[in-house]
Amino acid sequence: MSDPVLVRATRVSRAFGGVPAVDDVSMDVRPGEVVGLLGANGAGKTTLIRLLLGLLPVTAGSVELLGGAPDRERRRHLGYVPQSLGLYRDLTVGENLAFTAQAYGAAPAQLTEALRGSADVLVGDLSLGLQRQVAFLAALAHVPQVLVLDEPTSGVDPLARAALWDTIREQADRGTGVLVTTHYMQEAAQCDRLLLMSRARLVAQGSEADIVGDTAAAAVRTDDWAAAFAALNAAGEPVMLAGRDVRVADSDVDHLRAVLAAAGIAAEVVAVAATIEERMMVLARETPGAVG
Amino acid sequence: MRAMIIKEFRELRRDRRTLGMLIGLPLLLLVIFGYAANFYVSSVKTAVVGPQATVAAAALPSFFDVTVVEPGDGRTDAETLLRDNTVDVVIVTGQLPALALVDGSNLFAAQSIVSVLNKVGTDKVTTEVLYNPELKTSWVMIPAIIGLILTFIGTIVTSIGLVRERETGTLEQLAVMPIKPSAVILGKISPYFLVASIDMVVVTVLGILLFGVPFNGNVLVFALGAALFLFVVLGLGVFISTISQTTGQAIQTAFFFLMPQILLSGMIFPLDAMAAGVRWIGYLLPLTYFTMISQGVMLRGASLTSLWLPFLVLTVMAVVVFTGATLRFRRDLAPGRRRGADTAEIVAGTEVPSAS
């Protein structure tokens, strides 16, 4: 028997002034899994989350939270950390946690090691990393069945980011379904399953390996990376920059060499494994199509 | 510098509220100070009572707009007419000199009446100013200032408090929490209601102690009027918060609501002295009616019955404004009810469609 679905979107669309922000998206989240919702800024991730939480009405399709419409009663079993964190900056850590706990009828969360001694500190005086920890504590105090995190590691240093992912994994291990958005593609590996959004549509889903598949990429190494980038871009190649390395996804190495030679740019072009970011770029260039 | 100027104009062109202030405010001030800023009352509502009432009424100069002529009435009836704010002055005939009872709570009208009657001569009429015998400005201003303080807290402070939830993103968190929208709204508004009530008591007591303003009426009638008025101004504050995305916008918008209340409610310039075209604006403002109640109760000891009109208007305003505003705010907290609404995100407070 399959696990019950905690969150489900069925052919959901949402438009603003006729412009689609989420277009025909179907997806689900099951207990104990961490589902990563990836996409560039403007891909539709936050809008999809707001639709799933019932904070925005759908234009078409339907959403389910814990087996029904995302109403107040079902949201009682939800933990949500929005991009803005949803904390009162002019209240202390303790006061914020007490308010949230009281709203959910739970006991206030215990402070983590990093926050110990900060109960009386105003949230606005904490570093962003610690503020995110407080937001996590507030969202987890009532032991939610579903945890929705919108860009939870944005602006956080790598160590704090790792600690937050530890917390996310712990929640999943105890059976919570986690839906997390991020635009850090390297965080994709932390997720059990990925949903890739581009231009309001769900363009791929599965594990990182499933999504990247056999997509090839080329790395162009040259001193004149700016000229190489411009030449390849002008040739219509899906070109990206990784530091000073110019990378091109899903393109023939010999063709790239020819383009660069024609532009008079001395460069070394080698075939490399594509990253999920490059796969996403390729998908975005293709005709959008819902796969969920 | 040229680039800076062009950039500034482009921003200004798109900032409709600021543009509205820049264009609308000078026009508003021109209209107000052109047509409303007038301390001189050209005509006063007058009653003439006593045996020679009919003859005396016919002999009065046109300054006295005689609306009541009651030959059978005496001084007691005259005081009732003044207490109920039916007229500004009552000429009591049947004695020589006749007695003119003047309502001192209507300061500018009273000053004009006293001035005109002094010219008539004390051998023909003696003047007695009731409710504010020394025609002190503080006595009529303090009851109005109580209303102004309530307006300030109700509109500006409340709207800022609510908009801050939207600005910081906590409104979205509140929408997700299992708290009923009505509980959120009441929870947000109650502290302001309480603080405004305490302010009102403090200002009233200080007005009495420091300025000797009398409190002749029933405290409960005053409290009822203040409560109704608070609901109206709190409703305005909530409404402003629903049409503002930032604290700055809320303050700008509240200013638009506050300014006419100060200038056109009769608090500074007497309504009777305003041009008819502007006076009707004053009659749309809640502070106009609260001032009628506060001055009526404190100075004249007016009863609920005699103040039925301002109470009725404030009740209607309270129901319409407070209900409408809280329903609008509720929609922000429970947007899922508006299926298929093709608008920008409400909870997030962003007018621009966000697809991030």
Contacts between the chains, C-beta under 8 A, distances in Angstrom:
chain1	res1	chain2	res2	distance
A	15	B	342	6.6
A	16	B	342	7.1
A	16	B	343	7.4
A	16	B	344	5.7
A	16	B	345	7.8
A	16	B	353	3.0
A	16	B	355	7.7
A	17	B	342	6.6
A	17	B	344	7.7
A	17	B	353	6.4
A	18	B	342	7.5
A	19	B	353	6.1
A	19	B	355	8.0
A	21	B	353	5.8
A	21	B	354	7.2
A	21	B	355	3.8
A	22	B	355	7.5
A	41	B	356	5.1
A	42	B	355	5.2
A	42	B	356	5.3
A	43	B	355	7.0
A	43	B	356	7.2
A	44	B	355	4.7
A	44	B	356	7.7
A	45	B	356	6.4
A	46	B	354	6.2
A	46	B	355	7.7
A	46	B	356	4.9
A	47	B	345	7.7
A	47	B	354	6.4
A	47	B	355	5.4
A	47	B	356	7.6
A	50	B	345	6.9
A	50	B	347	7.3
A	50	B	348	7.5
A	53	B	176	5.9
A	54	B	336	4.0
A	55	B	172	6.6
A	55	B	175	5.7
A	55	B	176	6.9
A	55	B	335	6.2
A	55	B	336	6.8
A	55	B	347	5.2
A	56	B	335	6.1
A	56	B	336	7.3
A	56	B	345	6.4
A	56	B	347	7.7
A	57	B	335	6.5
A	57	B	336	5.5
A	57	B	337	7.6
A	57	B	338	5.4
A	57	B	339	4.5
A	57	B	340	6.0
A	57	B	341	5.7
A	58	B	339	7.4
A	58	B	340	7.8
A	59	B	340	6.1
A	59	B	342	7.1
A	69	B	336	7.9
A	70	B	336	6.9
A	71	B	336	7.7
A	72	B	178	5.3
A	72	B	180	7.3
A	73	B	178	7.1
A	75	B	176	5.5
A	75	B	177	7.4
A	75	B	178	6.2
A	76	B	178	4.2
A	78	B	176	6.7
A	80	B	173	7.0
A	80	B	176	4.8
A	82	B	169	5.8
A	82	B	172	5.4
A	82	B	173	6.4
A	83	B	169	7.3
A	84	B	168	6.6
A	84	B	169	2.6
A	84	B	170	7.7
A	84	B	172	7.1
A	85	B	169	6.9
A	86	B	169	5.7
A	86	B	170	5.3
A	86	B	172	6.3
A	86	B	173	3.0
A	86	B	176	8.0
A	87	B	170	7.2
A	87	B	173	8.0
A	88	B	168	7.4
A	88	B	170	6.0
A	89	B	168	6.5
A	100	B	177	7.5
A	103	B	177	4.6
A	103	B	178	6.7
A	103	B	179	5.4
A	104	B	177	7.0
A	104	B	178	6.4
A	105	B	178	8.0
A	200	B	355	6.1
